[in-house]
Amino acid sequence: MPFRSVEDRKEYMKRYMQLPHAKEANKKRSLNNYYKDKESWKERVKRRKKEIRQIVMKHYGGKCKCCGESKDEFLTIDHINGDGAEHKRKIGLKRCGNRFYQWIVKNNFPSDLRILCWNCNCSLGFRGYCPHGNIKKGEKATNKSLPLFEMPV
C-alpha cells in the first residue's frame, strides 16, 4: 500500500497497531526477542533506566537543593508541596522509581519537583524540616545554611 507521505504511513501504523491481532503479534515478537538474548535485553533496559534518571537529575540541577550533596546514589526527587504520595496515586503509580522518572520527562519536567538528598528528604517528610535549616515543608530552599546549635562561649 503506497503512502503519500511519512505522516500518512505513521498514522496508518498507529491505527493498525490498535487492532487486537496486531497487539498480540507485537507482544509475541517482543517476547521472542527477549528470550533470544535475555542478558543483552536486560542490559539495554538497565542502561535506558539509568539514562532517564540522569536526564531528570540533570534538568533539576544534579544536587540537593538543601545541603548541596551531588553524589547520584544519595539523590532523590521531592515534591515541593509535600504531596508526593497523593500525587503518585493520582497519576496511577504505586511506588516511585523509573516509571516516575519517565512520567517526569513525558510531562515536561513539572516545576513542583526538586532534588533532595535522601537524608534531607526523609527529615523533611518525617519531621517537617531539614536539620540543615534551609528548608521547611512546602517551601523552597534558601542558599544560606543555619547552624544546628549555638556553641557555648
PyMOL commands that place a pseudoatom at each C-alpha (Angstrom):
pseudoatom trace, name=CA, resn=MET, resi=1, chain=A, elem=C, hetatm=0, pos=[0.000, 0.000, 0.000]
pseudoatom trace, name=CA, resn=PRO, resi=2, chain=A, elem=C, hetatm=0, pos=[1.718, 3.207, -1.135]
pseudoatom trace, name=CA, resn=PHE, resi=3, chain=A, elem=C, hetatm=0, pos=[1.524, 6.227, 1.131]
pseudoatom trace, name=CA, resn=ARG, resi=4, chain=A, elem=C, hetatm=0, pos=[1.556, 9.853, 0.106]
pseudoatom trace, name=CA, resn=SER, resi=5, chain=A, elem=C, hetatm=0, pos=[3.764, 10.923, 2.969]
pseudoatom trace, name=CA, resn=VAL, resi=6, chain=A, elem=C, hetatm=0, pos=[5.638, 9.670, 6.005]
pseudoatom trace, name=CA, resn=GLU, resi=7, chain=A, elem=C, hetatm=0, pos=[2.915, 11.129, 8.223]
pseudoatom trace, name=CA, resn=ASP, resi=8, chain=A, elem=C, hetatm=0, pos=[0.255, 9.067, 6.383]
pseudoatom trace, name=CA, resn=ARG, resi=9, chain=A, elem=C, hetatm=0, pos=[2.261, 5.901, 6.980]
pseudoatom trace, name=CA, resn=LYS, resi=10, chain=A, elem=C, hetatm=0, pos=[2.733, 6.727, 10.671]
pseudoatom trace, name=CA, resn=GLU, resi=11, chain=A, elem=C, hetatm=0, pos=[-0.981, 7.377, 11.068]
pseudoatom trace, name=CA, resn=TYR, resi=12, chain=A, elem=C, hetatm=0, pos=[-1.830, 4.087, 9.358]
pseudoatom trace, name=CA, resn=MET, resi=13, chain=A, elem=C, hetatm=0, pos=[0.600, 2.136, 11.564]
pseudoatom trace, name=CA, resn=LYS, resi=14, chain=A, elem=C, hetatm=0, pos=[-0.773, 3.814, 14.683]
pseudoatom trace, name=CA, resn=ARG, resi=15, chain=A, elem=C, hetatm=0, pos=[-4.326, 2.710, 13.788]
pseudoatom trace, name=CA, resn=TYR, resi=16, chain=A, elem=C, hetatm=0, pos=[-3.146, -0.742, 12.725]
pseudoatom trace, name=CA, resn=MET, resi=17, chain=A, elem=C, hetatm=0, pos=[-1.290, -1.385, 15.994]
pseudoatom trace, name=CA, resn=GLN, resi=18, chain=A, elem=C, hetatm=0, pos=[-4.530, -0.793, 17.909]
pseudoatom trace, name=CA, resn=LEU, resi=19, chain=A, elem=C, hetatm=0, pos=[-6.152, -3.846, 16.288]
pseudoatom trace, name=CA, resn=PRO, resi=20, chain=A, elem=C, hetatm=0, pos=[-6.279, -6.893, 18.597]
pseudoatom trace, name=CA, resn=HIS, resi=21, chain=A, elem=C, hetatm=0, pos=[-4.366, -9.262, 16.283]
pseudoatom trace, name=CA, resn=ALA, resi=22, chain=A, elem=C, hetatm=0, pos=[-1.595, -6.699, 15.749]
pseudoatom trace, name=CA, resn=LYS, resi=23, chain=A, elem=C, hetatm=0, pos=[-1.225, -6.157, 19.501]
pseudoatom trace, name=CA, resn=GLU, resi=24, chain=A, elem=C, hetatm=0, pos=[-0.920, -9.914, 20.066]
pseudoatom trace, name=CA, resn=ALA, resi=25, chain=A, elem=C, hetatm=0, pos=[1.639, -10.332, 17.272]
pseudoatom trace, name=CA, resn=ASN, resi=26, chain=A, elem=C, hetatm=0, pos=[3.706, -7.443, 18.605]
pseudoatom trace, name=CA, resn=LYS, resi=27, chain=A, elem=C, hetatm=0, pos=[3.629, -8.919, 22.119]
pseudoatom trace, name=CA, resn=LYS, resi=28, chain=A, elem=C, hetatm=0, pos=[4.813, -12.324, 20.796]
pseudoatom trace, name=CA, resn=ARG, resi=29, chain=A, elem=C, hetatm=0, pos=[7.596, -10.707, 18.767]
pseudoatom trace, name=CA, resn=SER, resi=30, chain=A, elem=C, hetatm=0, pos=[8.740, -8.758, 21.795]
pseudoatom trace, name=CA, resn=LEU, resi=31, chain=A, elem=C, hetatm=0, pos=[8.779, -11.869, 23.995]
pseudoatom trace, name=CA, resn=ASN, resi=32, chain=A, elem=C, hetatm=0, pos=[10.665, -13.863, 21.362]
pseudoatom trace, name=CA, resn=ASN, resi=33, chain=A, elem=C, hetatm=0, pos=[13.337, -11.159, 21.144]
pseudoatom trace, name=CA, resn=TYR, resi=34, chain=A, elem=C, hetatm=0, pos=[13.588, -11.121, 24.923]
pseudoatom trace, name=CA, resn=TYR, resi=35, chain=A, elem=C, hetatm=0, pos=[14.113, -14.867, 25.242]
pseudoatom trace, name=CA, resn=LYS, resi=36, chain=A, elem=C, hetatm=0, pos=[16.627, -14.989, 22.367]
pseudoatom trace, name=CA, resn=ASP, resi=37, chain=A, elem=C, hetatm=0, pos=[19.114, -12.807, 24.198]
pseudoatom trace, name=CA, resn=LYS, resi=38, chain=A, elem=C, hetatm=0, pos=[17.910, -12.245, 27.756]
pseudoatom trace, name=CA, resn=GLU, resi=39, chain=A, elem=C, hetatm=0, pos=[21.143, -10.747, 29.130]
pseudoatom trace, name=CA, resn=SER, resi=40, chain=A, elem=C, hetatm=0, pos=[21.520, -8.221, 26.323]
pseudoatom trace, name=CA, resn=TRP, resi=41, chain=A, elem=C, hetatm=0, pos=[17.859, -7.227, 26.729]
pseudoatom trace, name=CA, resn=LYS, resi=42, chain=A, elem=C, hetatm=0, pos=[18.252, -6.717, 30.476]
pseudoatom trace, name=CA, resn=GLU, resi=43, chain=A, elem=C, hetatm=0, pos=[21.415, -4.674, 29.942]
pseudoatom trace, name=CA, resn=ARG, resi=44, chain=A, elem=C, hetatm=0, pos=[19.667, -2.382, 27.448]
pseudoatom trace, name=CA, resn=VAL, resi=45, chain=A, elem=C, hetatm=0, pos=[16.733, -1.856, 29.826]
pseudoatom trace, name=CA, resn=LYS, resi=46, chain=A, elem=C, hetatm=0, pos=[19.076, -1.128, 32.727]
pseudoatom trace, name=CA, resn=ARG, resi=47, chain=A, elem=C, hetatm=0, pos=[21.090, 1.347, 30.635]
pseudoatom trace, name=CA, resn=ARG, resi=48, chain=A, elem=C, hetatm=0, pos=[17.910, 3.118, 29.468]
pseudoatom trace, name=CA, resn=LYS, resi=49, chain=A, elem=C, hetatm=0, pos=[16.601, 3.435, 33.038]
pseudoatom trace, name=CA, resn=LYS, resi=50, chain=A, elem=C, hetatm=0, pos=[19.900, 4.994, 34.092]
pseudoatom trace, name=CA, resn=GLU, resi=51, chain=A, elem=C, hetatm=0, pos=[19.806, 7.421, 31.139]
pseudoatom trace, name=CA, resn=ILE, resi=52, chain=A, elem=C, hetatm=0, pos=[16.285, 8.591, 32.010]
pseudoatom trace, name=CA, resn=ARG, resi=53, chain=A, elem=C, hetatm=0, pos=[17.252, 9.135, 35.658]
pseudoatom trace, name=CA, resn=GLN, resi=54, chain=A, elem=C, hetatm=0, pos=[20.334, 11.127, 34.582]
pseudoatom trace, name=CA, resn=ILE, resi=55, chain=A, elem=C, hetatm=0, pos=[18.218, 13.301, 32.276]
pseudoatom trace, name=CA, resn=VAL, resi=56, chain=A, elem=C, hetatm=0, pos=[15.840, 14.102, 35.144]
pseudoatom trace, name=CA, resn=MET, resi=57, chain=A, elem=C, hetatm=0, pos=[18.631, 14.756, 37.651]
pseudoatom trace, name=CA, resn=LYS, resi=58, chain=A, elem=C, hetatm=0, pos=[20.494, 16.997, 35.191]
pseudoatom trace, name=CA, resn=HIS, resi=59, chain=A, elem=C, hetatm=0, pos=[17.341, 19.006, 34.471]
pseudoatom trace, name=CA, resn=TYR, resi=60, chain=A, elem=C, hetatm=0, pos=[16.687, 19.698, 38.169]
pseudoatom trace, name=CA, resn=GLY, resi=61, chain=A, elem=C, hetatm=0, pos=[20.274, 20.731, 38.882]
pseudoatom trace, name=CA, resn=GLY, resi=62, chain=A, elem=C, hetatm=0, pos=[22.044, 17.477, 39.813]
pseudoatom trace, name=CA, resn=LYS, resi=63, chain=A, elem=C, hetatm=0, pos=[22.479, 18.273, 43.515]
pseudoatom trace, name=CA, resn=CYS, resi=64, chain=A, elem=C, hetatm=0, pos=[20.477, 18.544, 46.722]
pseudoatom trace, name=CA, resn=LYS, resi=65, chain=A, elem=C, hetatm=0, pos=[18.712, 21.912, 46.949]
pseudoatom trace, name=CA, resn=CYS, resi=66, chain=A, elem=C, hetatm=0, pos=[19.289, 21.974, 50.710]
pseudoatom trace, name=CA, resn=CYS, resi=67, chain=A, elem=C, hetatm=0, pos=[22.779, 20.702, 51.503]
pseudoatom trace, name=CA, resn=GLY, resi=68, chain=A, elem=C, hetatm=0, pos=[24.389, 20.575, 48.039]
pseudoatom trace, name=CA, resn=GLU, resi=69, chain=A, elem=C, hetatm=0, pos=[25.076, 16.793, 48.012]
pseudoatom trace, name=CA, resn=SER, resi=70, chain=A, elem=C, hetatm=0, pos=[25.852, 15.757, 44.442]
pseudoatom trace, name=CA, resn=LYS, resi=71, chain=A, elem=C, hetatm=0, pos=[26.554, 12.006, 44.624]
pseudoatom trace, name=CA, resn=ASP, resi=72, chain=A, elem=C, hetatm=0, pos=[23.953, 10.365, 42.423]
pseudoatom trace, name=CA, resn=GLU, resi=73, chain=A, elem=C, hetatm=0, pos=[23.430, 7.444, 44.809]
pseudoatom trace, name=CA, resn=PHE, resi=74, chain=A, elem=C, hetatm=0, pos=[22.076, 9.796, 47.510]
pseudoatom trace, name=CA, resn=LEU, resi=75, chain=A, elem=C, hetatm=0, pos=[19.799, 11.945, 45.360]
pseudoatom trace, name=CA, resn=THR, resi=76, chain=A, elem=C, hetatm=0, pos=[16.036, 11.609, 45.084]
pseudoatom trace, name=CA, resn=ILE, resi=77, chain=A, elem=C, hetatm=0, pos=[13.093, 13.582, 43.727]
pseudoatom trace, name=CA, resn=ASP, resi=78, chain=A, elem=C, hetatm=0, pos=[10.991, 15.555, 46.220]
pseudoatom trace, name=CA, resn=HIS, resi=79, chain=A, elem=C, hetatm=0, pos=[7.574, 17.151, 45.814]
pseudoatom trace, name=CA, resn=ILE, resi=80, chain=A, elem=C, hetatm=0, pos=[7.921, 20.749, 46.983]
pseudoatom trace, name=CA, resn=ASN, resi=81, chain=A, elem=C, hetatm=0, pos=[4.344, 20.819, 48.323]
pseudoatom trace, name=CA, resn=GLY, resi=82, chain=A, elem=C, hetatm=0, pos=[4.832, 17.610, 50.304]
pseudoatom trace, name=CA, resn=ASP, resi=83, chain=A, elem=C, hetatm=0, pos=[2.042, 15.815, 48.411]
pseudoatom trace, name=CA, resn=GLY, resi=84, chain=A, elem=C, hetatm=0, pos=[4.148, 13.052, 46.839]
pseudoatom trace, name=CA, resn=ALA, resi=85, chain=A, elem=C, hetatm=0, pos=[2.026, 10.061, 47.869]
pseudoatom trace, name=CA, resn=GLU, resi=86, chain=A, elem=C, hetatm=0, pos=[-1.190, 11.752, 46.801]
pseudoatom trace, name=CA, resn=HIS, resi=87, chain=A, elem=C, hetatm=0, pos=[0.355, 12.831, 43.506]
pseudoatom trace, name=CA, resn=LYS, resi=88, chain=A, elem=C, hetatm=0, pos=[1.613, 9.318, 42.702]
pseudoatom trace, name=CA, resn=ARG, resi=89, chain=A, elem=C, hetatm=0, pos=[-1.828, 7.848, 43.410]
pseudoatom trace, name=CA, resn=LYS, resi=90, chain=A, elem=C, hetatm=0, pos=[-3.396, 10.479, 41.168]
pseudoatom trace, name=CA, resn=ILE, resi=91, chain=A, elem=C, hetatm=0, pos=[-1.134, 9.606, 38.219]
pseudoatom trace, name=CA, resn=GLY, resi=92, chain=A, elem=C, hetatm=0, pos=[-1.504, 5.869, 38.820]
pseudoatom trace, name=CA, resn=LEU, resi=93, chain=A, elem=C, hetatm=0, pos=[1.892, 4.930, 40.272]
pseudoatom trace, name=CA, resn=LYS, resi=94, chain=A, elem=C, hetatm=0, pos=[2.064, 2.546, 43.206]
pseudoatom trace, name=CA, resn=ARG, resi=95, chain=A, elem=C, hetatm=0, pos=[5.650, 3.416, 44.065]
pseudoatom trace, name=CA, resn=CYS, resi=96, chain=A, elem=C, hetatm=0, pos=[8.445, 5.623, 42.876]
pseudoatom trace, name=CA, resn=GLY, resi=97, chain=A, elem=C, hetatm=0, pos=[11.236, 4.670, 40.528]
pseudoatom trace, name=CA, resn=ASN, resi=98, chain=A, elem=C, hetatm=0, pos=[11.794, 4.578, 36.812]
pseudoatom trace, name=CA, resn=ARG, resi=99, chain=A, elem=C, hetatm=0, pos=[8.129, 4.938, 35.863]
pseudoatom trace, name=CA, resn=PHE, resi=100, chain=A, elem=C, hetatm=0, pos=[8.050, 8.176, 37.836]
pseudoatom trace, name=CA, resn=TYR, resi=101, chain=A, elem=C, hetatm=0, pos=[11.154, 9.454, 36.017]
pseudoatom trace, name=CA, resn=GLN, resi=102, chain=A, elem=C, hetatm=0, pos=[9.501, 8.557, 32.704]
pseudoatom trace, name=CA, resn=TRP, resi=103, chain=A, elem=C, hetatm=0, pos=[6.381, 10.434, 33.802]
pseudoatom trace, name=CA, resn=ILE, resi=104, chain=A, elem=C, hetatm=0, pos=[8.504, 13.496, 34.659]
pseudoatom trace, name=CA, resn=VAL, resi=105, chain=A, elem=C, hetatm=0, pos=[10.128, 13.541, 31.204]
pseudoatom trace, name=CA, resn=LYS, resi=106, chain=A, elem=C, hetatm=0, pos=[6.804, 12.909, 29.436]
pseudoatom trace, name=CA, resn=ASN, resi=107, chain=A, elem=C, hetatm=0, pos=[5.190, 15.804, 31.348]
pseudoatom trace, name=CA, resn=ASN, resi=108, chain=A, elem=C, hetatm=0, pos=[7.973, 18.291, 30.578]
pseudoatom trace, name=CA, resn=PHE, resi=109, chain=A, elem=C, hetatm=0, pos=[9.664, 18.381, 33.987]
pseudoatom trace, name=CA, resn=PRO, resi=110, chain=A, elem=C, hetatm=0, pos=[6.981, 19.849, 36.318]
pseudoatom trace, name=CA, resn=SER, resi=111, chain=A, elem=C, hetatm=0, pos=[8.125, 22.810, 38.398]
pseudoatom trace, name=CA, resn=ASP, resi=112, chain=A, elem=C, hetatm=0, pos=[6.696, 21.448, 41.667]
pseudoatom trace, name=CA, resn=LEU, resi=113, chain=A, elem=C, hetatm=0, pos=[9.556, 18.906, 41.930]
pseudoatom trace, name=CA, resn=ARG, resi=114, chain=A, elem=C, hetatm=0, pos=[13.142, 19.310, 43.128]
pseudoatom trace, name=CA, resn=ILE, resi=115, chain=A, elem=C, hetatm=0, pos=[16.158, 17.212, 44.027]
pseudoatom trace, name=CA, resn=LEU, resi=116, chain=A, elem=C, hetatm=0, pos=[16.954, 16.487, 47.651]
pseudoatom trace, name=CA, resn=CYS, resi=117, chain=A, elem=C, hetatm=0, pos=[19.404, 14.010, 49.115]
pseudoatom trace, name=CA, resn=TRP, resi=118, chain=A, elem=C, hetatm=0, pos=[17.866, 11.056, 50.912]
pseudoatom trace, name=CA, resn=ASN, resi=119, chain=A, elem=C, hetatm=0, pos=[18.647, 12.496, 54.377]
pseudoatom trace, name=CA, resn=CYS, resi=120, chain=A, elem=C, hetatm=0, pos=[17.083, 15.882, 53.679]
pseudoatom trace, name=CA, resn=ASN, resi=121, chain=A, elem=C, hetatm=0, pos=[14.062, 14.294, 52.000]
pseudoatom trace, name=CA, resn=CYS, resi=122, chain=A, elem=C, hetatm=0, pos=[13.395, 11.848, 54.874]
pseudoatom trace, name=CA, resn=SER, resi=123, chain=A, elem=C, hetatm=0, pos=[13.851, 14.513, 57.524]
pseudoatom trace, name=CA, resn=LEU, resi=124, chain=A, elem=C, hetatm=0, pos=[11.505, 16.834, 55.666]
pseudoatom trace, name=CA, resn=GLY, resi=125, chain=A, elem=C, hetatm=0, pos=[8.906, 14.064, 55.335]
pseudoatom trace, name=CA, resn=PHE, resi=126, chain=A, elem=C, hetatm=0, pos=[9.074, 12.804, 58.931]
pseudoatom trace, name=CA, resn=ARG, resi=127, chain=A, elem=C, hetatm=0, pos=[9.921, 15.965, 60.868]
pseudoatom trace, name=CA, resn=GLY, resi=128, chain=A, elem=C, hetatm=0, pos=[8.660, 18.740, 58.594]
pseudoatom trace, name=CA, resn=TYR, resi=129, chain=A, elem=C, hetatm=0, pos=[12.046, 20.469, 58.400]
pseudoatom trace, name=CA, resn=CYS, resi=130, chain=A, elem=C, hetatm=0, pos=[15.601, 19.710, 57.368]
pseudoatom trace, name=CA, resn=PRO, resi=131, chain=A, elem=C, hetatm=0, pos=[18.356, 19.750, 60.019]
pseudoatom trace, name=CA, resn=HIS, resi=132, chain=A, elem=C, hetatm=0, pos=[20.479, 21.892, 57.701]
pseudoatom trace, name=CA, resn=GLY, resi=133, chain=A, elem=C, hetatm=0, pos=[17.941, 24.632, 58.328]
pseudoatom trace, name=CA, resn=ASN, resi=134, chain=A, elem=C, hetatm=0, pos=[17.459, 25.540, 54.703]
pseudoatom trace, name=CA, resn=ILE, resi=135, chain=A, elem=C, hetatm=0, pos=[14.021, 24.048, 54.067]
pseudoatom trace, name=CA, resn=LYS, resi=136, chain=A, elem=C, hetatm=0, pos=[10.695, 23.618, 55.845]
pseudoatom trace, name=CA, resn=LYS, resi=137, chain=A, elem=C, hetatm=0, pos=[7.805, 21.610, 54.452]
pseudoatom trace, name=CA, resn=GLY, resi=138, chain=A, elem=C, hetatm=0, pos=[6.224, 23.312, 51.451]
pseudoatom trace, name=CA, resn=GLU, resi=139, chain=A, elem=C, hetatm=0, pos=[8.857, 25.993, 50.908]
pseudoatom trace, name=CA, resn=LYS, resi=140, chain=A, elem=C, hetatm=0, pos=[11.779, 26.357, 48.569]
pseudoatom trace, name=CA, resn=ALA, resi=141, chain=A, elem=C, hetatm=0, pos=[15.378, 26.044, 49.708]
pseudoatom trace, name=CA, resn=THR, resi=142, chain=A, elem=C, hetatm=0, pos=[17.466, 29.042, 50.622]
pseudoatom trace, name=CA, resn=ASN, resi=143, chain=A, elem=C, hetatm=0, pos=[21.171, 29.259, 49.945]
pseudoatom trace, name=CA, resn=LYS, resi=144, chain=A, elem=C, hetatm=0, pos=[22.277, 30.113, 53.457]
pseudoatom trace, name=CA, resn=SER, resi=145, chain=A, elem=C, hetatm=0, pos=[22.998, 27.365, 55.955]
pseudoatom trace, name=CA, resn=LEU, resi=146, chain=A, elem=C, hetatm=0, pos=[21.809, 27.850, 59.523]
pseudoatom trace, name=CA, resn=PRO, resi=147, chain=A, elem=C, hetatm=0, pos=[23.704, 26.338, 62.487]
pseudoatom trace, name=CA, resn=LEU, resi=148, chain=A, elem=C, hetatm=0, pos=[22.083, 23.367, 64.211]
pseudoatom trace, name=CA, resn=PHE, resi=149, chain=A, elem=C, hetatm=0, pos=[23.037, 24.680, 67.653]
pseudoatom trace, name=CA, resn=GLU, resi=150, chain=A, elem=C, hetatm=0, pos=[24.899, 27.561, 69.237]
pseudoatom trace, name=CA, resn=MET, resi=151, chain=A, elem=C, hetatm=0, pos=[28.410, 26.927, 70.536]
pseudoatom trace, name=CA, resn=PRO, resi=152, chain=A, elem=C, hetatm=0, pos=[28.847, 27.874, 74.221]
pseudoatom trace, name=CA, resn=VAL, resi=153, chain=A, elem=C, hetatm=0, pos=[31.170, 30.818, 74.750]
for i in range(1, 153): cmd.bond("trace and resi %d" % i, "trace and resi %d" % (i + 1))
show_as sticks, trace
zoom trace
